[in-house]
Structure formats: structure tokens, C-alpha cells
Amino acid sequence: MKKIFTLLSICFFVSALSAQTIPNAGFEQWTSETEATGWASNFSMPLMDMFTIDYASAEKSSNSHTGFAMGLHAVPISLDISSLPIPIPGMGSLYTLPGIAHLGTFNLGFDLESLMTGMLGGGGSINASSFIEGMVQGGIACNRVPQSVKAWIRYVPANADDAMSITVRCYSNGEKVAEGVYNQTTASNSFTQITIPVTATSNTTPDQLNIILNCGNQEGTYLHVDDIELVMDGGGTDPEEPEAIEEPINVIFSAYPNPTHDLITITPTVAGSYQAIMFDMNGREVWAGQSLQGATKVDVSTLSEGVYFLKVTANGLTRTEKVLVK
């Protein structure tokens, strides 16, 4: 009986963890060049029974923290009035929708026309907050409120009027029970890791979690997001990748090119010898080197395409980085 109880406990624990995992958190898998697997960034919907809005806010980007990243941009919409029997002044002007990607679905029943109140007056940018509240719904299965969410971002706004945001929300039966929001208006030209604290507003156990990425609503603004992870109570993380990478990032080294298809070069920035290990998504070792000195070339041409992890140790310090073989 004790063994059965232990087994059931382990199964429950594994199930709880799986419900807290962000799908495709490193943006390495893409359904198309404009939609990352597990993330919603595309939709098509009619407007005023005369037009169709085709929305695609994301792109697969090699400008990343590791491997690929999600690149977000505002979406310009130009309404074609050529088919109208009577031309309406301003209707052919350009409108800009904010660049949004998230873990739920887009609400195609929402009256988007109500946001475009300036439609007859010559276009304009749609407010990102209003767009999110109206168009974004749902999320992934969730049974715990995370302590925080971490992400690596690079943000280049078109002008000082624009602002990006990452919003974390937990729901119970459609009602919001926890939220965390990160906003930024200034440029960060290199990737920086941010932390988004999440605050519970109810004692209710959540059943859904959504992470909403918003680059802003100005054409020419770009937001790159990569390597998102949940931080649970006690500081533990539920990342997409194996537990082996949960180590302090203390050793600085470069591994390039990344992505690669044949060779990758490890160049440490610490003196003395070092060791390096590469393993796959299942934690299996695929290459290892001991007592290495200086730059080391690793042949990955025989490896299957996919995500691997390169772990370097030197002077008692360790760092692990993701490597994409394609």
C-alpha cells in the first residue's frame, strides 16, 4: 500500500509540473515563419462586412538570446476601397494594430471595428491595452500561480511614444486570479533578462495561464523575446529544457555560429583549462571534452537537427547555453 501511495504521489507531482510548463518557451519550433508552435500571433477576420483583416505579428528570428527568438512588430493594415460603390474619404488610409503574441486564442467575435473609431478620419494606431482586452482570451492549463516569470528581451521602439509589455495572467473559470505586468519604453539594443513578479488577487486555484507579449503599436518598433521560464514558489523553475541547465550563469564564453549545421567553436573568456559537455533535450551526452585550452571546435554535423545544451565548467564555475543544430 505504501508503494502504491508513493507511486500515486509521484504521478500527481509529475502531472502538476507538466501543467506548469510553457510550450516552446525558447521559440525553437515554428509552425510557419510567422507563428511559433504553441503561440498565437496570426488571425484573419472580417471587418464591416466589406474587408478582411489578415493579421501576422510575429516572425522567426535568428536575432536571439539562444537559437531562435520570437520577433514582434506592429501590423500595418491598409483597407482596399476599390470595390466600394461610393468611395469614403480616408478609408484607404493605413491603420496600425499592436504586435501581440500569446498562449491563448484570438477572440474573432470581438467588435474590432469599435476600436477603429478613427476609420473615417484617416487611420491611426490602435491602443494596445484595448486590443489585448478585447482580442486575447484563454491560455494553457495551469494549477499554480507562479512566483514570477523570466524572459530575455531586446526592444527597439520606433519612437519615445511607444511601449512594450509582457503580461502574465492566471484565470479560474475565466476570472482573473493573478497578474504580473512588465512595461518598458526605453531601447535595449542587446538581450537583457527581465523578471515579472506575479501577484495573486484571490485564493482560488487557477486553471489557465496566459503570457501576452506586446511590442507596441508604432510601425517600425521591434521586440525580440526568448527563453521564457516560470519561477515557482521557493525559487525553482519549470523551464522547457532539462534540469541540467538550472545553474548560475557565471562563466562567460561564446559558442558560434549558433544556429549551426557543421561546426561550433567554444571560446572561453577565463584563463586556464576547462571542460565542456553537450547533451540533447533528454539529457543524453552527445559530446564531451576534458582539459580543453583556448578555442575548441566541435563537429556537430552527425547530430540530428534540434536543440542541444552546451555546458562549460572552468575554475569551479559553470554555465549552460542552448545550441540549435539545423
C-alpha positions in Angstrom: 0.0 0.0 0.0 2.8 2.4 0.9 4.4 1.8 -2.5 1.1 2.4 -4.3 0.7 5.7 -2.4 4.2 6.7 -3.2 3.7 6.0 -6.9 0.4 7.9 -7.0 2.2 10.8 -5.3 4.9 10.8 -7.9 2.4 10.7 -10.7 0.5 13.6 -9.2 3.7 15.6 -8.8 4.8 15.0 -12.4 1.3 15.9 -13.6 1.4 19.2 -11.6 4.8 20.1 -13.1 3.6 19.3 -16.7 0.7 21.6 -16.2 3.1 24.4 -15.4 5.4 24.1 -18.4 5.4 26.9 -21.1 5.1 25.3 -24.5 8.0 26.2 -26.9 9.5 28.5 -24.3 12.7 29.0 -26.3 10.8 29.6 -29.6 12.8 26.9 -31.4 9.8 25.3 -33.1 7.7 27.2 -35.7 4.5 26.1 -37.4 5.3 28.7 -40.1 7.7 31.6 -40.5 5.1 33.9 -38.7 3.8 31.6 -36.0 5.7 29.8 -33.2 4.4 26.4 -32.2 2.1 26.8 -29.2 1.8 30.6 -29.5 -1.0 32.6 -31.2 0.2 35.5 -33.4 -2.0 35.2 -36.6 -5.7 35.7 -37.3 -8.0 36.6 -40.1 -11.3 38.3 -39.5 -14.0 40.3 -41.5 -14.5 43.9 -40.8 -17.7 45.9 -41.6 -18.7 43.0 -43.9 -16.6 44.6 -46.6 -13.0 43.9 -45.7 -10.8 41.1 -44.3 -8.0 41.8 -41.8 -5.1 39.4 -42.2 -3.0 39.8 -39.0 0.5 38.3 -38.6 2.6 40.0 -35.8 5.5 37.6 -35.3 8.5 36.3 -37.2 11.1 33.6 -36.7 14.2 35.4 -35.8 17.9 34.4 -35.5 18.4 37.7 -33.6 18.1 35.8 -30.3 19.5 35.1 -26.9 20.0 31.4 -28.0 18.9 29.6 -31.1 15.8 31.4 -32.5 13.7 34.1 -30.9 10.2 35.5 -31.5 10.4 38.8 -33.3 7.3 41.0 -32.8 6.3 44.1 -34.8 3.2 46.2 -35.2 0.9 45.2 -38.0 0.0 47.9 -40.7 -3.4 47.4 -42.2 -4.4 49.1 -45.5 -8.1 48.8 -46.3 -8.8 48.4 -50.0 -11.7 50.6 -51.0 -11.6 49.9 -54.7 -14.6 47.6 -54.5 -16.8 50.2 -52.7 -19.6 51.6 -54.9 -19.2 55.0 -53.3 -15.7 56.0 -52.1 -15.5 57.1 -48.5 -12.8 59.7 -47.6 -10.0 58.3 -45.5 -11.0 54.7 -45.9 -7.9 53.8 -47.9 -5.5 55.1 -45.2 -3.1 53.0 -43.2 -4.1 51.6 -39.8 -1.7 50.0 -37.3 -2.6 47.2 -34.9 -0.2 46.4 -32.0 2.1 43.4 -32.3 0.7 40.7 -30.0 1.6 37.0 -29.4 0.2 34.9 -26.5 -0.6 31.4 -25.3 -4.4 31.6 -25.8 -6.5 32.3 -28.8 -7.7 35.4 -30.5 -11.4 36.4 -30.0 -12.7 36.6 -33.5 -16.1 37.5 -32.2 -14.8 40.8 -30.8 -16.0 44.0 -32.4 -12.6 45.3 -33.6 -14.4 47.9 -35.6 -15.3 49.7 -32.3 -11.6 50.2 -31.7 -11.1 51.7 -35.1 -13.2 54.8 -34.3 -11.0 57.0 -36.5 -11.6 54.8 -39.5 -13.4 57.5 -41.5 -10.9 60.1 -40.4 -7.8 58.8 -41.9 -6.4 55.8 -39.9 -4.2 55.7 -36.8 -2.7 53.3 -34.3 -4.9 51.1 -32.2 -4.4 51.2 -28.4 -2.5 48.1 -27.3 -4.3 47.7 -23.9 -7.7 47.9 -25.6 -6.7 45.4 -28.3 -5.4 43.0 -25.6 -8.5 43.2 -23.5 -10.8 42.6 -26.5 -8.9 40.2 -28.7 -6.9 38.0 -26.3 -8.6 35.1 -24.5 -7.8 31.7 -22.9 -4.4 30.2 -22.2 -2.7 26.9 -21.2 -3.5 24.5 -18.4 -2.3 25.8 -15.0 -2.8 24.7 -11.4 -0.4 27.0 -9.5 0.3 30.7 -9.6 4.0 31.3 -10.5 6.1 33.4 -8.2 7.4 35.2 -11.3 8.2 34.8 -15.0 11.6 35.5 -16.5 12.4 36.3 -20.2 15.2 37.5 -22.3 14.2 40.6 -24.4 15.6 43.0 -26.9 13.5 46.1 -27.5 13.9 48.8 -30.2 11.0 51.3 -30.2 10.3 53.4 -33.2 9.9 56.5 -31.1 9.5 57.6 -27.4 5.7 57.3 -27.6 5.7 53.5 -27.9 5.8 51.0 -25.1 6.2 47.2 -24.9 4.7 45.0 -22.3 4.6 41.4 -21.1 1.6 40.4 -19.1 1.2 37.2 -17.1 -2.3 36.2 -16.1 -3.8 33.3 -14.3 -7.5 32.5 -14.6 -10.1 30.4 -12.8 -13.2 29.7 -14.8 -12.4 32.7 -16.9 -12.0 35.1 -14.0 -8.5 36.6 -13.4 -7.0 35.4 -10.1 -3.3 36.6 -10.5 -1.4 39.0 -12.7 2.1 40.4 -13.3 2.9 43.1 -15.9 6.3 44.4 -17.2 6.4 47.6 -19.2 9.4 49.3 -21.0 9.6 52.4 -23.1 13.4 52.8 -23.5 15.5 50.9 -26.0 17.6 47.8 -25.1 19.7 47.0 -28.1 21.1 43.8 -26.6 19.3 41.0 -24.9 18.5 41.5 -21.2 16.8 39.1 -18.8 13.8 40.6 -17.1 11.7 39.3 -14.2 8.0 39.8 -13.9 6.6 39.2 -10.4 3.1 37.7 -10.3 0.7 38.7 -7.6 -2.4 36.6 -6.7 -5.6 38.5 -6.3 -7.6 35.6 -5.0 -7.0 32.3 -3.1 -8.7 30.4 -5.9 -6.7 27.7 -7.6 -6.1 28.7 -11.2 -7.0 26.6 -14.2 -5.4 28.7 -17.0 -2.3 30.8 -17.6 -1.6 33.2 -20.4 1.5 35.1 -21.2 0.8 38.1 -23.5 3.8 39.6 -25.4 3.1 43.1 -26.8 5.7 45.1 -28.8 3.6 48.3 -29.0 1.6 49.9 -31.8 4.0 52.0 -33.7 5.2 50.9 -37.1 9.0 50.3 -37.0 9.0 49.1 -33.4 10.6 45.7 -32.8 10.5 43.4 -29.8 12.5 40.1 -29.6 11.6 37.6 -26.8 13.4 34.4 -26.0 13.9 31.7 -23.3 10.9 32.3 -21.1 10.6 30.4 -17.8 8.3 30.2 -14.9 9.7 30.6 -11.3 7.6 28.7 -8.8 7.4 29.1 -5.0 10.8 28.6 -3.4 12.7 29.9 -6.5 12.6 26.7 -8.5 11.9 26.9 -12.2 9.8 24.9 -14.6 11.7 25.6 -17.9 11.1 23.8 -21.2 14.6 22.4 -21.1 16.2 19.7 -18.9 17.1 20.4 -15.3 20.8 20.3 -16.1 20.8 23.9 -17.3 19.5 25.3 -14.0 22.9 26.7 -12.9 24.2 30.2 -12.2 25.5 31.9 -15.3 28.9 32.8 -14.0 31.3 31.6 -16.7 31.3 33.8 -19.8 32.1 32.1 -23.0 31.0 32.3 -26.6 29.7 29.5 -28.8 29.4 30.3 -32.5 27.9 30.1 -35.0 24.6 29.4 -33.4 22.5 28.1 -35.1 25.0 25.8 -36.9 25.0 22.7 -39.1 28.6 21.5 -39.0 31.0 23.1 -36.6 30.6 25.2 -33.4 33.5 27.0 -31.8 33.7 27.3 -28.0 35.8 30.3 -26.9 36.2 30.8 -23.1 37.0 34.1 -21.5 38.6 32.6 -18.4 42.2 31.6 -18.0 43.3 28.0 -17.7 41.7 24.8 -18.8 38.1 24.0 -19.0 35.7 21.1 -19.7 32.7 21.1 -21.9 29.7 18.7 -22.4 27.0 18.8 -24.9 23.7 16.9 -24.3 20.3 16.6 -26.0 16.8 17.5 -24.8 16.6 14.2 -23.0 19.8 14.8 -21.1 21.9 12.3 -23.1 25.5 13.2 -23.6 26.4 13.6 -27.3 29.9 15.1 -27.0 32.4 15.9 -24.2 35.9 17.4 -23.9 38.2 17.5 -20.9 41.2 19.7 -20.1 40.5 22.0 -23.0 42.6 25.1 -23.7 41.6 28.1 -25.8 39.1 27.9 -28.7 37.7 24.4 -29.3 35.9 23.4 -32.5 33.1 20.8 -32.1 31.9 18.8 -35.0 28.0 18.5 -34.8 27.5 17.5 -38.5 26.4 14.0 -37.4 23.8 15.2 -34.9 20.1 15.2 -35.7 18.5 18.7 -36.2 17.2 20.1 -32.9 18.0 21.8 -29.7 21.1 20.8 -27.6 22.7 22.2 -24.5 26.4 23.1 -24.1 27.7 23.1 -20.6 31.1 24.6 -19.8 32.9 24.4 -16.5 36.1 26.3 -15.5 37.6 27.5 -12.2 34.8 25.9 -10.3 32.1 27.9 -12.2 29.6 26.6 -14.7 27.4 27.9 -17.4 25.0 26.2 -19.9 23.7 27.6 -23.2 21.3 26.3 -25.8 22.6 25.4 -29.2 20.5 24.9 -32.3 21.6 22.3 -34.9 19.8 22.6 -38.2 
